[in-house]
Amino acid sequence: MRYLLGVDLGTSGTKTVLFDENGNTLSSKTIEYPLLQPKNGWAEQDPKFWYDATINSIKFVLEDSKVNKDDVVALSIAGQMHGLVMLDEDGKVLRNSILWCDARTQKQCDEITALVGKKRLIEINANPALTGFTAPKILWVRENEPEIYDKCRTILLPKDYVRYMLTGNRAMEISDASGTNLLDITNRVWSDEILEKLNIDKSLLPPIIESSSVAGHITPEIAALTGLSEKTIVAGGAGDNAAAALGTGVCKEGDAFVTLGTSGVIFAHTNKPSIDPLGRVHTFCAAVENSWTAMSCTLAAGLSLRWTRDELYSFEKEQEAKAGSDVYNLMTSKASECPVGSDGLIYLPYLMGERSPVLDPNARGVFFGLSARHTKAHMTRAVLEGITLSQRHNLDVLHQMDINPVKLTACGGGAQSPFWRQLLADILKCEIVTTTSKEGPALGAAILAGVAAGIFKSVEEGCTKLVKTSDKKSSTNASVAKMYDEVYKMYSFLYPTLRPAFSKLDTMRKKLDGEEVAKYKEVTDVEFERYGKVITDIDTSKLLSLIEKTPLIPGTDYKASVDYLEDPSVMPVLKNQVFGGLNIQFGYCNGDNKGLNCLEYHRNSELNIAATDAVLMVAPMTAVHDGIIDTNDVETFIVRKGQAVMFYETTLHYAPCVAPGYDHFKVGVVLPKDTNTDRPQGVSHEGESGCLTHNNKWLYAHKDSSEAKANITTGKLIGKNLFID
């Protein structure tokens, strides 16, 4: 009998499983290690954790099974993806690995997007620049730890590092390389274009190998440490999810699985690259040659449940361990006693930021709707539901890519829970099946090892022989699914609502941590999204040349419509491309204003084109209560010269202020025609209409402003007046 080793190198631990050539498990061993978080949102591990766990777990299963070492013909590793391992010229590790769930690199992601172009990056790599991926981590080290970067001679991923330690050969396997942001996904090679634009030396990247190819053999040193034979073949292996796909039999068109490990994944196999143009889910090379995968990733799926266990059930965990039971069983049992929707408690599983499908490193976990009647059981069920709702959010994106599985194979720890399987069936509206093996990634790694050793002619043959469906299945309960439709509507509503708040929270945390932050946010930042957006698909050069002709006088000067600005060469573009065919007027607002005197709105969107940098003070219309708004509700943003900013009609704003480095501002103002008309006759001076000015705008004026002193409006801007210093 021949034997195969599958090593599952995860974030919380490494599990090694010894299989015979028929897929039967002889022995397994898991060794856990810590997640290091030096700062909020950071996640690191010492690569020695993985190496030691791999060596010791292999040694354990060989001793435990008592098989002949010469009969263990091959092994391969399924590994956590994206982690950056940097080696010096002697092959020594230079720093802790920055992991897939680390969220520190948004600045570097922005740099990559600017250098390569978001559209072009997705065309080449099938994915946008994401904080979890490897390329931004490389740039972060180059920018923040240049002495380490200068010593770096090889970049590897976690399982590729361990394989290097086992064989002495440096290489990067194809499915894992897909998650670096540096691979040409279609042609399955390193992208010279991306590397050149990012100024990354190609020599830092090792050769690419296929998942089932022979990567090397066990070295004498490793043979002595583990008990393996030096003849043991080491295959390329795969990223954890690519390996899990094989371990659940997903290896051909139409196959899909859902896994609930530390992260949560929906993974579909395809014979051609299927790319989401918004980059909300990932397209990677599959562990099967000449095929690809579409994959979503919820960063904190099982991690959320583990957090719940550690923080809310520490006493029960200890008691259950003494009784020889798993506290997770107790948790799910208690959760099952709560009603669908957890009595109105919704959980967003963004403990480590989020990747799919919201792409937001600043997102954070939320319990929404918490009341005094909620218990730990409610919170546990809300966590389980929130994790599963996040999978539905991702499945919706796959549907938009015309990937429509009706059956999903479940794997990972969550697949063993009948309660959680039923949640999946009801929330995802798919039949949920499982396999007889609980070793998804490890079994997939063993299948790859078997192909490398010649036991199987192909990956497909290996899957057919080793992967068997179990009788643990769950079908959708139509009435419960309908209830979860309502819960999902609420879940889907929360992230867009909280998105600006997550970004503001990140800024607050940085300030509290003593980090330097920009004094003013940019109009391109997330916080501005609820006020308006930058219009990027119009050429502002001609507009700027026109605006620069406008006069500049002391104070603030506003003209709603100016003949020479309404040039026939620019008006059709503004009218048709920006305002959808509405008749428009083009004026200007210039001056040397440095204070917030008033806020206005006029039931129309307004386009501002900045001919200089300027500071915008804005607030949401929802902040007005009975004709009064507080300056505490006002936010400040920089608009840069050449930017065209559309304010929504629900946004309160007024004349810009002078930006740092300038002594005046010049801004073009485009509005629908006749927006600034005389005040309608006979308008009531009560309620909201009492805030209407002489030129048909709703105006909220601070008591210190000339408008307030002239009694132009009864709307009030209370609180401390704001000035640009």
C-alpha positions in Angstrom: 0.0 0.0 0.0 1.2 3.5 -0.9 0.6 6.5 1.3 0.1 10.2 0.7 0.6 13.2 3.1 -1.6 16.3 2.9 -0.5 19.3 4.9 -3.1 22.0 5.6 -1.2 25.1 6.6 -3.8 27.4 8.0 -3.9 30.7 10.0 -4.8 29.2 13.3 -2.8 26.0 12.9 -1.3 23.4 10.7 -3.0 20.0 10.2 -1.2 17.1 8.6 -3.1 14.0 7.5 -1.8 10.7 6.3 -3.9 9.0 3.7 -3.6 5.6 1.9 -4.0 5.6 -1.8 -7.7 5.0 -1.5 -8.3 8.2 0.5 -8.7 6.5 3.9 -7.3 8.5 6.8 -4.7 6.7 8.9 -3.6 9.5 11.2 -3.9 13.3 11.6 -2.3 15.9 13.8 -3.1 19.6 14.3 -0.7 22.0 15.9 -2.0 25.5 16.7 0.0 28.8 16.8 -0.9 32.4 17.5 -2.0 35.3 15.3 0.2 38.3 16.1 -1.5 41.7 16.0 1.1 44.5 16.7 -1.5 47.2 15.8 -5.2 47.4 15.1 -5.9 45.8 11.7 -2.5 44.2 11.5 -1.9 40.4 11.3 1.4 38.7 11.2 3.0 35.3 12.0 6.6 34.0 12.3 7.2 31.6 9.4 8.9 29.4 12.0 5.5 28.7 13.4 4.5 27.0 10.2 7.8 25.1 9.7 7.8 23.7 13.3 4.2 22.7 13.1 4.7 21.0 9.7 7.8 19.1 10.9 6.2 18.0 14.2 2.9 17.1 12.7 4.5 14.9 10.0 6.6 13.2 12.6 3.6 12.5 14.7 1.4 10.9 12.0 4.3 8.7 10.8 5.0 7.5 14.4 1.3 7.2 15.2 0.5 5.2 12.0 3.7 3.1 12.1 3.8 2.9 8.3 7.0 2.2 6.4 8.6 5.5 5.5 9.5 4.2 2.0 5.8 3.7 1.4 5.0 7.4 1.9 5.5 8.3 -1.7 4.5 12.0 -1.8 3.2 15.0 0.0 2.0 18.4 -0.8 0.8 21.5 1.1 -2.4 23.4 1.0 -1.6 26.9 2.4 -3.1 30.1 3.5 -2.8 32.5 0.6 -1.2 36.0 0.1 1.1 36.1 3.1 4.5 37.8 2.4 7.6 35.9 3.3 10.9 37.7 2.5 14.2 35.8 2.4 17.8 37.2 2.3 20.5 35.8 0.1 21.1 33.0 2.5 17.5 32.0 2.5 16.9 33.3 6.0 13.6 35.0 6.9 13.9 38.7 7.2 10.7 39.6 9.1 7.4 38.2 10.3 5.1 37.3 7.5 2.3 39.9 6.8 -0.8 37.8 6.5 -3.8 37.6 4.2 -6.1 39.2 6.8 -3.8 42.2 7.4 -5.4 45.6 6.5 -2.5 48.0 6.8 -1.8 48.5 3.1 -4.7 50.6 1.7 -2.2 53.4 0.8 -0.1 50.9 -1.2 -3.3 49.6 -2.9 -4.1 53.1 -4.0 -0.6 53.5 -5.4 -0.9 50.2 -7.3 -4.2 51.3 -8.8 -2.8 54.7 -9.8 0.3 53.2 -11.3 -1.3 50.3 -13.2 -4.8 51.6 -13.6 -7.8 49.7 -11.9 -9.2 48.6 -15.2 -5.9 47.5 -16.6 -5.0 45.6 -13.4 -8.2 43.6 -13.6 -7.6 42.9 -17.3 -4.2 41.4 -16.5 -4.6 40.0 -13.0 -8.4 39.6 -12.9 -8.4 41.3 -9.4 -8.1 44.8 -8.1 -5.4 45.8 -5.7 -6.5 44.6 -2.3 -5.0 44.9 1.2 -5.0 41.2 1.6 -2.9 40.5 -1.5 0.9 40.2 -1.6 2.0 43.1 -3.9 0.7 45.9 -1.6 2.6 44.2 1.3 5.8 44.3 -0.8 5.3 48.0 -1.4 4.6 48.6 2.3 7.8 47.0 3.4 9.7 48.9 0.7 8.2 52.2 2.0 8.3 51.6 5.7 11.2 49.1 6.2 13.6 49.9 3.4 16.5 48.2 5.2 14.6 44.9 5.1 13.5 45.4 1.5 17.1 46.0 0.4 18.2 42.7 1.9 15.4 40.7 0.3 16.4 38.3 -2.5 13.4 36.0 -2.6 9.6 36.5 -2.1 7.6 33.4 -1.2 4.1 32.6 0.0 3.5 30.7 3.3 3.2 27.1 1.9 5.9 27.8 -0.7 8.2 28.8 2.1 7.6 25.6 4.0 8.0 23.6 0.8 11.3 25.3 0.2 12.4 24.3 3.7 11.4 20.7 3.0 13.1 20.5 -0.4 15.7 23.3 -0.7 14.0 24.4 -4.0 12.5 27.9 -4.3 9.3 28.1 -6.4 5.8 29.6 -6.3 2.8 27.4 -7.2 0.3 28.8 -9.7 -3.0 29.0 -7.7 -1.2 30.8 -4.9 0.7 33.1 -7.2 -2.7 34.2 -8.6 -3.3 36.0 -5.3 -0.2 38.2 -5.4 -1.6 40.9 -7.8 1.5 40.2 -9.9 0.4 37.4 -12.2 -1.0 37.5 -15.7 -4.0 35.2 -14.9 -4.9 34.3 -18.4 -1.4 33.4 -19.6 -0.4 32.0 -16.2 3.0 33.9 -16.0 4.4 36.8 -14.1 3.2 40.1 -15.6 6.2 42.1 -16.8 3.9 45.1 -17.2 2.7 45.1 -13.6 6.2 44.5 -12.3 7.7 47.3 -14.4 5.0 49.8 -13.3 5.5 48.9 -9.6 9.3 48.8 -10.0 9.5 45.3 -8.5 12.6 43.4 -9.6 11.4 40.2 -11.3 14.4 38.3 -9.8 12.7 38.5 -6.4 10.0 36.2 -7.7 10.8 32.5 -8.0 9.8 30.3 -11.0 6.1 29.3 -11.2 5.1 25.7 -11.0 1.8 23.9 -11.5 0.0 22.4 -8.5 0.5 18.8 -9.3 4.0 19.0 -10.7 7.1 17.6 -8.8 8.6 20.5 -6.9 11.4 18.4 -5.3 12.2 15.7 -2.8 12.7 15.7 1.0 16.2 16.8 2.0 18.3 14.6 4.3 18.0 17.0 7.1 14.1 17.0 6.9 14.1 13.2 6.5 16.0 13.0 9.8 13.6 15.4 11.6 10.4 13.9 10.3 11.1 10.2 9.7 10.3 10.5 6.0 12.4 9.0 3.2 14.6 11.2 1.1 12.7 9.6 -1.9 9.4 11.2 -0.9 8.2 13.5 -3.7 6.9 17.0 -2.8 4.3 18.3 -5.2 3.6 22.0 -5.9 0.5 22.0 -3.7 -2.1 24.7 -3.8 -3.7 27.7 -2.1 -5.9 26.5 0.7 -9.2 27.1 -1.2 -7.9 25.6 -4.5 -6.9 22.5 -2.5 -10.2 22.5 -0.6 -11.9 22.5 -4.0 -10.2 19.2 -4.9 -10.9 17.8 -1.5 -14.6 18.3 -2.1 -14.6 17.1 -5.7 -14.8 20.5 -7.3 -12.6 20.1 -10.3 -14.8 20.6 -13.4 -17.2 23.2 -14.9 -20.3 23.7 -12.8 -18.8 22.4 -9.5 -18.8 24.7 -6.5 -18.3 24.6 -2.7 -18.7 26.7 0.4 -16.1 26.5 3.2 -16.5 27.9 6.7 -13.0 28.0 8.1 -11.2 31.0 9.5 -12.4 32.7 6.4 -15.6 32.0 4.5 -15.4 31.1 0.8 -17.7 30.3 -2.1 -15.6 28.8 -4.8 -16.7 27.8 -8.3 -14.6 26.0 -11.0 -14.6 27.3 -14.6 -12.9 26.3 -17.8 -12.2 30.0 -18.7 -11.4 33.1 -16.8 -14.7 34.6 -15.6 -14.0 38.1 -14.3 -16.2 40.4 -12.2 -15.4 43.9 -13.8 -15.9 45.5 -10.3 -13.4 43.1 -8.8 -15.7 42.1 -5.9 -14.8 38.4 -6.1 -11.5 36.9 -7.2 -10.6 35.0 -10.3 -7.6 32.7 -9.8 -5.8 29.9 -11.7 -7.1 26.6 -10.5 -5.1 23.7 -9.2 -6.2 21.9 -12.3 -4.1 22.8 -15.3 -5.6 25.2 -17.9 -8.6 26.1 -15.7 -9.7 28.8 -13.4 -11.8 29.6 -10.4 -14.1 32.3 -9.2 -13.9 32.8 -5.5 -15.2 35.0 -2.8 -13.7 35.5 0.6 -15.2 36.7 3.8 -12.2 37.4 6.0 -13.7 36.6 9.4 -16.1 33.8 9.1 -15.0 31.1 11.5 -12.8 33.7 13.1 -16.0 35.5 14.2 -17.3 32.4 15.8 -13.9 31.8 17.4 -13.9 35.3 18.8 -17.4 34.6 20.2 -16.1 31.4 21.8 -13.1 33.1 23.3 -14.7 36.3 24.5 -18.2 35.1 25.5 -17.8 31.4 26.4 -14.4 31.2 28.1 -16.0 29.6 31.2 -18.1 27.1 29.2 -15.1 26.3 27.0 -13.2 25.2 30.1 -16.1 23.2 31.5 -16.8 21.5 28.2 -13.2 20.6 27.7 -13.2 18.9 31.1 -16.2 16.9 30.1 -14.6 15.9 26.8 -17.0 18.0 24.7 -16.5 20.7 22.2 -17.9 24.1 23.3 -18.9 24.9 19.7 -21.7 22.2 20.0 -23.0 24.0 23.1 -22.9 27.3 21.3 -24.8 26.1 18.3 -27.3 24.3 20.5 -28.1 27.5 22.4 -28.3 29.5 19.1 -30.8 27.0 17.7 -33.2 27.9 20.5 -33.4 31.5 19.3 -35.8 32.6 16.5 -34.9 33.3 12.9 -33.2 36.7 12.7 -32.1 36.5 16.4 -34.9 38.7 17.6 -33.8 41.6 15.4 -30.1 41.3 16.1 -27.9 41.6 12.9 -24.1 40.9 12.9 -21.7 42.2 10.3 -18.6 39.9 10.3 -16.0 42.5 9.5 -13.6 41.9 12.4 -10.5 42.2 10.1 -11.9 44.5 7.5 -13.6 42.8 4.5 -12.6 41.6 1.1 -15.6 40.1 -0.7 -17.7 41.7 -1.9 -17.4 45.1 -0.2 -13.6 45.5 -0.6 -13.2 47.7 2.5 -10.2 47.3 4.9 -11.8 49.9 7.3 -15.0 47.9 7.8 -15.4 46.5 11.3 -17.6 44.0 13.1 -21.1 45.3 14.2 -23.9 44.0 16.3 -26.9 46.0 15.1 -30.1 46.1 17.0 -28.7 45.0 20.4 -31.2 45.4 23.2 -31.4 44.5 26.9 -33.5 41.3 26.1 -30.7 39.8 23.9 -28.6 37.0 25.4 -25.4 35.3 24.6 -27.4 32.8 22.6 -28.9 35.6 20.5 -25.5 37.0 19.8 -24.2 33.6 18.9 -27.0 33.0 16.5 -26.6 36.5 15.0 -22.9 35.7 14.4 -23.8 32.4 12.7 -26.4 34.1 10.6 -24.2 37.1 9.8 -21.4 34.9 8.5 -23.9 33.0 6.4 -25.6 36.1 5.1 -22.1 37.3 4.0 -21.9 34.2 1.9 -25.2 35.0 0.2 -23.9 38.5 -0.5 -21.0 36.9 -2.4 -23.2 34.3 -4.1 -25.3 37.2 -5.5 -22.1 38.4 -7.3 -21.4 35.0 -8.7 -24.9 35.0 -10.1 -24.2 38.3 -11.8 -21.2 36.5 -13.4 -23.6 33.8 -14.7 -22.4 31.3 -12.2 -25.5 29.7 -10.7 -24.8 26.6 -8.6 -27.9 24.8 -7.3 -25.9 22.5 -5.1 -23.0 23.5 -2.9 -20.5 21.1 -1.2 -19.8 22.3 2.3 -16.5 21.9 4.0 -14.6 23.3 6.9 -15.6 23.2 10.5 -19.0 24.7 9.9 -20.0 21.9 7.5 -20.0 19.4 10.4 -22.7 21.3 12.2 -26.3 20.3 11.2 -27.6 23.6 12.4 -25.1 25.6 10.4 -25.7 23.4 7.3 -29.4 24.2 7.5 -28.6 27.9 7.8 -26.6 27.6 4.6 -29.4 25.8 2.8 -32.1 28.3 4.0 -30.1 31.5 3.5 -28.3 30.5 0.2 -31.3 28.7 -1.2 -29.1 25.8 -2.4 -29.0 22.2 -1.5 -26.0 21.7 0.8 -24.1 18.4 0.6 -21.0 17.1 2.3 -18.3 14.6 1.7 -17.3 11.6 3.8 -13.9 13.1 4.4 -13.5 16.0 6.8 -10.1 16.8 5.4 -11.0 19.1 2.4 -7.7 21.1 2.0 -5.5 18.2 3.3 -7.2 15.7 1.0 -6.9 18.0 -2.0 -3.2 18.4 -1.2 -2.9 14.6 -1.1 -4.6 14.3 -4.5 -2.0 16.6 -5.9 0.7 14.6 -4.3 -0.8 11.4 -5.8 -0.8 13.0 -9.3 2.9 14.1 -8.9 3.8 10.5 -7.8 1.9 8.9 -10.7 -0.7 7.2 -8.5 -3.4 9.1 -10.5 -3.2 10.0 -14.1 -5.0 13.4 -13.5 -6.4 15.5 -10.8 -9.9 14.6 -12.1 -9.1 10.9 -11.6 -7.8 11.5 -8.1 -11.0 13.4 -7.2 -13.2 10.7 -8.6 -11.4 7.9 -6.6 -10.9 9.7 -3.3 -13.9 12.1 -2.8 -17.2 10.5 -1.8 -20.5 12.3 -0.9 -21.9 11.6 2.5 -25.5 11.3 3.7 -25.3 14.6 5.6 -27.3 16.9 3.4 -29.6 19.9 3.9 -32.4 21.1 1.7 -33.9 24.5 1.7 -36.9 25.1 3.9 -39.0 27.4 1.7 -40.9 29.2 4.6 -37.7 29.8 6.6 -35.9 31.0 3.4 -38.6 33.5 2.9 -38.0 34.9 6.4 -34.3 35.1 5.7 -35.0 37.1 2.6 -36.2 39.9 5.0 -33.2 39.5 7.2 -30.9 39.7 4.2 -32.6 42.9 3.1 -31.6 44.4 6.5 -28.2 42.9 6.3 -27.6 44.4 2.8 -28.8 47.8 4.0 -26.3 48.1 6.8 -22.9 48.2 5.1 -23.6 51.0 2.6 -25.1 53.0 5.4 -22.1 52.5 7.7 -19.4 52.7 5.0 -18.5 56.4 5.7 -18.7 55.8 9.4 -16.1 52.9 9.1 -13.7 55.3 7.3 -14.2 58.0 10.0 -13.6 55.4 12.7 -10.3 54.5 11.1 -9.3 58.1 11.2 -10.3 58.4 14.8 -8.3 55.3 15.7 -5.2 56.6 14.0 -5.5 59.9 15.9 -5.9 58.0 19.2 -2.8 55.9 18.3 -0.8 59.1 17.7 -0.5 58.6 14.0 -0.4 61.7 11.7 -3.5 62.1 9.6 -4.3 64.6 6.9 -6.0 67.8 8.2 -8.7 67.6 5.5 -10.2 64.7 3.8 -10.2 64.6 0.0 -13.4 64.6 -2.1 -12.2 61.2 -3.4 -12.3 59.7 0.1 -15.1 57.4 1.3 -16.6 59.9 3.7 -17.5 62.2 0.8 -19.7 59.5 -0.8 -22.8 60.5 1.0 -22.4 64.1 -0.2 -21.5 63.6 -3.8 -18.9 62.2 -6.2 -16.0 63.3 -8.4 -17.0 63.2 -12.1 -14.0 61.6 -13.8 -15.2 61.1 -17.3 -15.2 64.7 -18.5 -12.1 66.7 -19.6 -11.9 69.7 -17.4 -9.0 71.5 -19.1 -11.2 73.7 -21.3 -13.5 74.4 -18.4 -10.5 75.5 -16.3 -9.4 77.9 -19.0 -12.8 79.5 -19.0 -13.1 79.7 -15.3 -9.7 81.3 -15.0 -11.1 84.3 -16.9 -13.6 85.1 -14.2 -13.0 88.2 -12.0 -11.7 88.0 -8.5 -12.9 90.6 -5.9 -12.6 90.9 -2.1 -15.2 88.7 -0.3 -17.3 86.2 -2.1 -18.6 86.7 -5.6 -21.3 84.5 -7.1 -22.8 84.7 -10.6 -25.3 82.0 -11.5 -25.0 82.4 -15.3 -22.2 83.9 -17.3 -22.2 84.2 -21.1 -18.5 83.4 -21.8 -18.6 80.4 -19.5 -21.5 79.0 -21.4 -19.3 78.3 -24.3 -20.9 76.1 -27.1 -17.9 73.8 -27.0 -18.5 72.7 -23.4 -22.2 73.1 -22.7 -23.4 70.0 -24.6 -21.0 67.8 -22.6 -22.1 69.2 -19.3 -25.7 69.2 -20.3 -25.9 65.6 -21.7 -23.0 63.8 -20.0 -23.4 65.2 -16.5 -27.0 66.4 -16.2 -28.7 63.9 -18.5 -30.1 66.4 -21.0 -31.4 69.1 -18.6 -31.0 72.7 -19.7 -28.2 74.1 -17.5 -26.5 77.4 -16.5 -22.8 77.9 -15.9 -21.6 80.5 -13.4 -18.8 80.9 -10.9 -18.1 81.4 -7.2 -14.8 83.2 -6.5 -13.4 84.8 -3.4 -11.2 84.8 -0.3 -13.7 83.4 2.1 -12.2 81.5 5.1 -15.3 80.8 7.2 -18.5 78.8 7.2 -21.1 81.5 7.1 -24.1 79.6 5.7 -25.3 76.3 4.3 -27.7 76.0 1.4 -29.6 73.6 -0.7 -31.9 74.1 -3.6 -33.4 70.7 -4.5 -31.0 70.2 -7.4 -27.7 68.6 -7.9 -24.8 71.0 -8.4 -21.5 70.6 -10.3 -18.4 72.4 -9.0 -15.3 72.6 -11.1 -12.3 73.7 -9.1 -9.8 76.1 -10.9 -7.8 76.2 -7.7 -7.6 74.0 -4.7 -10.5 74.8 -2.4 -12.0 73.7 0.9 -15.6 72.5 0.9 -17.8 72.5 4.0 -20.8 70.2 3.7 -23.5 68.6 5.8 -26.3 66.1 5.0 -29.8 67.4 4.6 -30.9 64.9 7.2 -29.0 66.9 9.8 -31.6 69.7 9.7 -34.2 69.6 12.4 -37.0 72.1 12.5 -35.0 74.6 10.4 -31.9 74.3 12.6 -28.5 72.6 11.9 -25.5 72.4 14.2 -22.0 73.1 12.9 -20.9 69.8 14.6 -22.7 68.1 11.7 -20.4 69.9 9.2 -17.5 68.1 7.5 -14.6 69.6 5.6 -13.1 68.3 2.4 -10.4 69.4 -0.1 -11.3 69.6 -3.8 -8.2 69.8 -6.0 -7.6 72.0 -9.0 -9.1 70.3 -12.1 -11.6 68.1 -10.2 -15.3 68.2 -11.0 -17.4 67.5 -8.0 -21.1 66.7 -8.2 -23.0 67.6 -5.0 -26.2 65.6 -4.5 -29.4 67.6 -3.9 -29.5 66.3 -0.4 -26.2 67.9 0.4 -25.9 71.2 2.2 -23.0 73.4 1.2 -22.2 77.1 0.5 -19.3 79.1 -0.8 -15.9 77.3 -0.8 -13.1 78.4 1.5 -9.5 79.2 0.6 -7.3 76.1 0.7 -3.9 75.9 2.3 -1.3 77.4 0.0 -3.7 79.7 -1.8 -5.0 83.2 -1.1 -8.2 82.8 -3.1 -10.5 80.3 -4.7 -12.1 80.1 -8.1 -14.8 77.5 -8.7 -17.1 77.0 -11.7 -20.7 76.3 -10.7 -23.1 74.4 -13.1 -26.8 74.0 -12.2 -30.0 73.1 -14.0 -31.4 76.2 -15.8 -33.4 78.7 -13.7 -32.4 77.2 -10.4 -31.6 80.7 -9.0 -34.8 82.5 -9.6 -36.6 85.1 -7.7 -38.4 83.9 -4.6 -41.9 82.7 -5.6 -44.6 85.0 -4.6 -47.0 84.1 -1.7 -44.6 81.5 -0.2 -45.4 80.8 3.4 -42.9 81.9 6.0 -43.6 78.9 8.2 -41.8 75.6 8.3 -39.2 74.7 5.8 -40.3 77.3 3.3 -39.4 80.0 5.9 -35.7 79.1 5.1 -36.2 80.1 1.5 -34.1 83.0 0.4 -34.7 85.8 -2.1 -33.1 83.8 -4.9 -35.1 80.5 -4.3 -32.6 78.6 -2.1 -33.0 77.1 1.3 -30.4 78.9 3.4 -29.2 78.1 7.0 -27.2 81.0 8.2 -24.9 81.4 11.3 -25.8 84.4 13.5 -22.5 86.0 12.7 -23.0 86.0 9.0 -24.1 88.9 6.9 -27.0 86.7 5.6 -28.3 86.2 9.1 -27.9 89.8 10.0 -29.8 90.8 6.9 -32.6 88.4 7.9 -32.5 86.7 4.5 -33.5 83.4 6.1 -35.0 82.0 9.3 -33.0 78.8 9.0 -30.3 78.7 11.7 -26.8 77.3 11.8 -26.0 77.0 15.4 -22.8 76.0 17.3 -19.3 77.3 17.0 -18.6 79.0 13.6 -15.9 77.2 11.6 -12.9 78.9 10.0 -10.0 77.7 7.9 -6.7 78.4 9.5 
